[in-house]
Amino acid sequence: MRSTGELLRMYVVLKACSITPLVKNAEALVRTSRRVLGDAFTFGVMRHTFMKQFCAGENEEDLRPTIDLLRANGIATIIDYAAEDDVESAAKPAGKGDAAGQHPSTTAATTDGSGNTAADAAPLIDGAPVLGATQLPGAVAVSRTYSYEDEATCDKHVNIFLQAIATGAKLPGQGFAAIKVTALGNPTLLERMSAALLEIRSLFREADLDGDGFVDRGEFDTLYKQLFPAASQETIDRAFASLDWEGNGKVDIISW
């Protein structure tokens, strides 16, 4: 059962989220509020409105009641640390005024789209959590993006992810934690890695002449000689052996 106060809070928060100008200028409004009204007031309001609606808490202890309530109603949870960096912003260093956009919070999306969420280990600014977001089934992805700072920031994200995984492991049954690769490194580098993986897959498909999902020794030799005509047989043997981890004379896409 929801109290009248909770229902009123839900209505106000969701109504605010439907106001396009407010959503588009949310970051600027938060920065202005922090500068004019201070962090204590700004994050206090955010904690009791938006975070209260979309996050279950700031640590594992806060999460437990919500997780137990959802489980009692047949709803599983996924511990989701909503932090990822933006490719476009990664190309330029963040300015001093961008601080509010550099501190992600944690959410956990439910499996039923009810709006109930669970969260874990949200980082704080001066003791106050920062507003995050959740993604509901059927909705456009709304996870916030953050200006890439440095590898030290990514390392901090790793620690939070590890906490999320540990919390997920403690959930009854099979626990889940969502891990965002885009929070673990420079998005531009990740984009290049993605392009490299696509090229590797394309080369594998070119080598797999019979399309059975494996590159056997004959197929490998044919491709290698096309790419490196001057290569000796010994070099080809060593190259294939380095990929044929199981020693069965064929290579799958993972080994490749």
C-alpha positions in Angstrom: 0.0 0.0 0.0 1.2 3.5 -0.8 0.6 6.5 1.4 -1.0 9.7 0.1 2.4 11.4 0.4 4.1 8.7 -1.7 1.5 8.9 -4.4 1.8 12.7 -4.5 5.6 12.4 -4.8 5.3 9.9 -7.6 2.8 12.2 -9.5 5.0 15.3 -9.1 8.2 13.5 -10.2 6.7 11.7 -13.2 4.9 14.9 -14.2 8.2 16.8 -14.0 9.8 14.1 -16.2 7.2 14.7 -18.9 8.1 18.4 -19.2 10.5 18.5 -22.1 12.2 21.9 -21.4 12.8 20.8 -17.8 14.4 17.5 -18.9 16.6 19.1 -21.5 17.9 21.7 -19.1 18.1 19.4 -16.0 21.9 19.5 -15.8 22.1 23.3 -16.1 19.3 23.6 -13.4 21.2 21.3 -11.1 24.4 23.3 -11.5 22.6 26.5 -11.0 20.9 25.2 -7.9 24.2 24.0 -6.4 25.8 27.3 -7.1 22.9 29.5 -5.7 21.3 27.3 -3.1 24.2 25.0 -2.1 24.8 21.3 -2.3 22.9 20.5 0.9 19.6 21.9 -0.3 20.0 20.7 -3.9 20.9 17.1 -3.2 18.4 17.0 -0.3 15.6 17.8 -2.7 16.9 15.4 -5.2 17.2 12.6 -2.6 13.6 12.9 -1.5 12.1 13.3 -5.0 13.8 11.9 -8.1 16.2 9.5 -6.3 13.4 8.3 -4.0 11.4 7.5 -7.1 14.0 5.8 -9.2 16.5 4.5 -6.7 16.1 2.2 -3.8 19.0 3.5 -1.7 22.6 4.5 -1.4 24.1 1.3 -0.2 23.4 -2.4 0.3 21.6 -1.9 3.6 19.2 0.5 2.0 18.6 -1.8 -0.9 17.5 -4.9 1.1 14.0 -3.9 2.0 13.1 -3.0 -1.6 14.7 -6.1 -3.0 12.8 -8.3 -0.4 9.5 -6.5 -1.2 10.0 -7.0 -4.9 10.9 -10.7 -4.4 7.8 -11.2 -2.3 5.8 -10.0 -5.2 7.6 -12.2 -7.7 9.8 -9.5 -9.2 13.5 -10.1 -9.7 16.0 -7.3 -9.6 19.2 -6.4 -11.4 21.8 -4.3 -9.6 22.6 -1.5 -12.1 25.3 1.1 -11.6 24.3 3.7 -14.2 27.6 5.1 -15.3 28.9 5.4 -18.8 31.0 7.9 -20.7 29.9 9.8 -23.8 32.0 9.4 -27.0 31.3 13.0 -28.0 32.4 14.5 -24.7 35.4 12.2 -24.4 37.3 14.2 -27.0 37.3 17.3 -24.7 38.3 17.7 -21.1 35.5 18.5 -18.6 35.3 22.1 -17.3 34.9 23.1 -13.7 31.2 23.8 -14.3 30.6 20.2 -15.5 31.2 18.6 -12.1 27.5 17.7 -11.7 27.7 15.6 -14.8 30.7 13.6 -13.7 29.3 11.8 -10.7 27.0 9.0 -11.6 24.5 7.3 -9.2 23.3 3.7 -9.1 20.0 2.2 -10.1 18.6 -1.3 -10.5 15.9 -1.9 -13.1 13.1 -4.3 -12.3 11.9 -6.9 -14.7 8.2 -5.8 -14.8 8.4 -2.1 -15.7 6.5 -1.2 -12.5 8.7 1.7 -11.6 10.0 0.0 -8.5 13.8 -0.1 -8.5 16.7 -1.2 -6.4 20.2 0.4 -6.3 23.6 -0.1 -4.7 26.6 1.9 -3.7 25.8 5.3 -5.2 28.8 7.6 -5.0 28.2 10.8 -3.1 29.1 14.5 -3.5 29.6 16.1 -0.1 27.6 13.3 1.5 24.7 13.6 -1.0 23.8 11.2 -3.8 23.5 12.4 -7.4 20.4 11.9 -9.5 20.6 8.9 -11.8 18.2 7.2 -14.2 16.7 3.8 -14.9 15.6 2.1 -18.1 12.2 0.5 -18.3 11.1 -2.2 -20.7 9.9 -0.8 -24.0 11.4 2.6 -23.3 14.2 4.4 -25.0 17.5 4.0 -23.1 17.8 6.8 -20.7 21.0 6.1 -18.9 23.0 9.3 -18.3 26.3 9.8 -19.9 29.3 11.5 -18.3 32.2 13.5 -19.5 35.3 11.3 -19.6 37.8 12.4 -17.0 40.7 10.0 -16.7 41.6 6.4 -16.0 41.5 7.0 -12.2 37.8 7.8 -12.6 37.3 4.6 -14.6 39.1 2.7 -11.8 36.6 4.1 -9.3 33.8 2.8 -11.5 35.4 -0.6 -11.4 35.2 -0.6 -7.6 31.5 0.3 -7.7 30.9 -2.5 -10.3 32.6 -5.0 -8.0 30.3 -3.9 -5.1 27.3 -4.3 -7.4 28.4 -7.8 -8.4 29.0 -8.7 -4.7 25.5 -7.5 -3.8 24.0 -9.4 -6.7 25.7 -12.5 -5.6 24.0 -12.2 -2.2 20.5 -12.1 -3.7 18.3 -15.2 -3.3 18.5 -17.4 -6.3 20.5 -16.3 -9.3 21.6 -12.7 -8.8 22.3 -10.3 -11.6 24.4 -7.1 -12.0 24.5 -4.9 -15.1 28.0 -3.8 -16.1 28.5 -1.0 -18.6 31.7 -1.3 -20.5 31.5 2.4 -21.5 32.2 3.3 -17.9 35.5 1.4 -17.8 37.6 3.4 -20.3 37.8 6.2 -22.8 34.8 5.9 -25.1 36.9 6.8 -28.1 39.2 3.9 -27.3 36.3 1.6 -26.8 34.8 2.7 -30.1 38.1 1.8 -31.9 38.2 -1.6 -30.1 34.7 -2.2 -31.3 35.7 -1.4 -34.9 38.7 -3.8 -34.5 36.5 -6.6 -33.3 34.2 -6.1 -36.3 37.2 -6.4 -38.6 38.4 -9.5 -36.8 35.0 -11.1 -37.2 34.9 -10.2 -40.8 38.3 -11.8 -41.4 37.1 -14.9 -39.6 34.1 -15.2 -41.9 36.3 -14.8 -44.9 38.5 -17.6 -43.6 35.6 -19.9 -42.8 35.0 -21.1 -46.4 32.4 -23.8 -45.6 30.5 -21.6 -43.1 30.5 -24.2 -40.3 31.6 -21.7 -37.6 35.2 -23.0 -37.5 38.4 -22.3 -39.4 40.2 -25.6 -39.9 43.9 -26.0 -40.8 43.3 -26.0 -44.6 41.2 -22.8 -44.5 43.7 -21.1 -42.3 46.6 -21.9 -44.5 44.7 -20.6 -47.6 43.9 -17.3 -46.0 47.3 -16.9 -44.4 49.1 -17.4 -47.7 46.8 -14.9 -49.4 47.6 -12.3 -46.8 51.3 -13.1 -46.4 52.6 -14.8 -49.6 56.2 -14.8 -48.4 55.4 -16.5 -45.1 57.2 -19.8 -44.5 55.3 -23.0 -43.5 56.9 -22.9 -40.1 55.5 -19.4 -39.5 52.0 -20.6 -40.6 52.3 -23.6 -38.3 53.2 -21.4 -35.3 50.4 -18.9 -36.1 47.8 -21.7 -36.2 49.1 -23.4 -33.1 48.7 -20.1 -31.2 45.0 -20.0 -32.0 44.2 -23.8 -31.7 44.0 -23.8 -28.0 42.3 -27.2 -27.8 44.6 -28.8 -30.3 41.7 -30.2 -32.3 42.8 -28.8 -35.7 40.1 -26.0 -35.8 39.6 -22.5 -34.4 36.3 -20.9 -33.3 35.5 -17.2 -33.3 36.5 -16.8 -29.6 39.9 -18.3 -30.1 40.3 -16.3 -33.3 
